[in-house]
């Protein structure tokens, strides 16, 4: 039997009318009517009682519901088995500000070693929840969570500096990037008056693009803005305080598998290489 006939039959059942079923399936009412007629001819009995206000099932129609559902379920299960995507060997994640270049470069290193990877980018607390639930293997974050089952290691310590789109600006940021609770606490002590801030965001890349196009000043990772400082597109704000921003790698203490440990070794080597060549990130 044509699967479209089963889908159309169930659509009429769920919607209660040929008109609504046609809308659900994005076809004409004439097509729905023709399909149901074809189906009834194949099974040899009426499945619906047509009424001006809709359609109701006959006794045979009620008995046919599980048959149609099982038919579609069997087809969907067959497709899943044929299109099954192999499980990744490693499930890596990072918060938004660390996806480029850290997560991307790390994935490239692993793929070159023929290790399949699933990469996820998201908000730190949600990623930590997934890590604790066993849905991730390793997480790169600025905001670790200390739990008995999690191993937290500092990978690198970056520095946040205040930069501006023009020279000689006062040390009062016009763009605020949310770098976490500790940064927020220190920032509030250094800049108790928030009236100069025009843009609040937790997405550093967006903030940097905004500042390059529209002007302003804000705190960014040293290595990210170094190329703009060297080219004269941005300027350091003299006498502005600097803030520390460590990068942590977090993973389950039970992650003793060889490929996971190898991935961590690759990450450590990547950190040494990037730290030695600041222009790379």
N, C-alpha and C positions, 0 to 999 in steps of 0.2 A: 504493500500500500504506500502511496505517495506520502511522505512525511508532512507535506504542506496540508494534506487533508486532515491529519491528526491535529496539527497546530490550529487549523481553522476551526475544527470541531471544539477544541478546548477554549479557544477565544470566544466562541459563541456561548459556551457554558459559563465562563467567568464573567462576560459582559452582559449576558441576558438578552442580547438582540443581535441581529445581523448587522445593523447599522453601526453599533458600537464596536463590534468585532472588526468591521472593515476599517474603522479609525485606528484601532489598536494595531492591526496588521499593515496599515498604510496601503490598502488596496481598495478597490471599489466594492460597493455592496453587491453589484452584479457578480463579481468574482467570488465573493463569499457564498452567495446563493448557488452558483455553479459548482463550487467545491463540495458543499454539503449535499447537493443532489447527487454528485458523482459518488460520494462516500456512501450515501444511503443505497445507491444502486449496487455498490460492491458488497455491502453487508446484507442486502436483501430486505431491509425494513426501514421504516421511518425512525429517525433519531430525535426530531424536534416537532413540536406542534406550533405552527406559525400563528401568531396573533398580531393584531394591529399595534399593540404596545410592546411587542418583543417576541421571544420564543421560549417555550418551556420544554423540558426533556420528556420524552416518552419513557416507558419502562426499559425498553431496549437501549435508549440513550443513556440512562443512568448506569446500566450495566456496562456500557462501552467506555465510560470515563476512565476506569483503571487500565483498560486495554490501551487507550491512547496515551495515557501518562507513561505506562511501562515502555511503550514503543519509543517515545521521545527520550526517556531516560536511558534506554539501551543504546540509542544512537549517540547521545552525549557522552556516555561512558566509553564507547568505542573511540570517539574522537579524542578524548583525553588520553587514552592509552597510546594511540598512534602519534599524538602530538606532544607526548610527555617531554618536558624540558629537564635535562639532567640537573640534579641538585648541585649547587655550587660547593666547592671544597671549602671556601672561606666566605663568611658573611661580615663584611667590614662596613663601618659607618663613621661619619663625622658630622659635627654641627656645621651650619652654613658657612661660617667664616673660615673653616679649615678645609673646605672641599677643594679649593684651588690655591696652591698647587698640591697640598699634602695628600689628600685622598686620591686625586687623579694620578699623581706621580707614583704613589704606592701601588695602585692597581696596575699601572703599566709595568712596574718592576715584576709583579707577581705573574702577570700574563706572559711575560717573556720567559718565565720559568715553567710555563705550561700548567699553571695553577688557575683553575676557574674561580671567578670571584663574583659575589653579589655585593654591590655598593649601595649604601643608603645615606641620604643627607637629610637632616632634620633638626628639630629643636632638642637641646641637650637633655632635658629631663625626660622627654619621651623616649629618646634613644637609650638612656640609662635604664628605663623601665624594660625596654625590649631586651637589653643585655642581661638584666637580672632574670628575665623570664626565659632565657635560653634561646631567644630568637636572633641574636647576634653573637659574633665571636669576639670581635675587637672593636673598640670605639676610640676615636680621637676627639678630645674635648678640651675646652678651657675650664670646664666646671665639673670636676670629678665627684663621684659619690663614694664615700668610704663605707663599705659593707664587708662583713666577714667572708662572703663568697667571692668578692671582687678584689683583684690585684690592681693597684694604682701605681703607675710609674711616671715620673716626669721625663718627658722626651726632650724638651728644649724650653728655654725661657726667652720669650720675645719681649720687646719694649714698645710701649705705646707713646708716641710723641705727637705734639700739637703742630699741625702744618696748616698753611693758608694758601689761598690762590694768589695773593699779592704780598709783596714784602712790607715790613714795617707795621703789621697789624698788631693790635693789642692782644695780650694773652687772655682772651675771653671767647671761647668757642661759640660759633653760630650753628654748628651741627653737633648733635649728641648721638653717638652710637652706643648702644647698650652692650657693653663688654662683660656683663655679669655683676653679681651683687657686690663683690669686693671692689671692683672698679667704681661702681656707683657710690659706694661709701666714701672712698678716697676722693672721688671727683666732687662730691657734695661738700667735702671739707675744703677743697682747693677753690671751688667756685660756688659759694653759697647763694649767689644771685643768678637764677636761671633765665632772667628776662631777655638775654641776648640770643638765646637758642631759637632758631627758626624751624629747624627740622629735627624730629626725634625718630630714630629707626633702629632696628636690630640687624639690619643688613648692610654690612660695611661696603660691599661692592657698589650697591645702589648709592650710598652716601658719597663715595669717592667720585662716581660718575656725575652726581649732582653738583659736587663742589667744582669739578673740572669744567663743567658747562656753565654754571650759574654763579660761581664764586662762593667764598665763605672760608670757614676754618673748622677743624675738628681733629679728634684723636684717632690715629691710625697706626697699624703695625709698621715698625721701622722698615722691615724688608719689603713690604708692599709698596711704600711710597718712595723708596730710595731712587728708583729710576726717574720719578717725576721731579725729585729734588735735584738730581744730577742734570736733568735736561732743562731746568729752570721753569717748569710748568707749575711747580709748587715751591713754597719757601718755609723753612723752619721758623716757628714763632719763638723769638729770643726770650729767655727767662721764664718760659712756661714749665710747669712741673712735668715730670715724666712718670709713667706708671708701668709696673711689671705685668706681663701677661703670659704665664707659663702654659705650655701645651702638655697635656697628659695623654697617656695611652692607658686604657682601662680594659681589662679582660677577666674572664672567670678564672679563679684559681685552679679549677679543674682542667683548664685548657692546656693539657700537657702533650697533646698530639704533636707529632713531628712537624707537620706542615704549618701548624699555628705558631710554633716556636720559630720555625724558619722565617715565617712572615714577619715576626717581631724583630728578628735579626736584620732582615732586609730594611725594615722601617728605621732601625737605629743607624744603619749605614746611609740611608737616604737623608736622615737628619744631619749627619756629619757632613755630607756632601753639600746640602743646601746651606747649612750654616757657614761653610767655607766659601761659598759663592753667593753672596747676598743678592746679586742681580737675578738669580734664578727664581726668586719668589718675593 
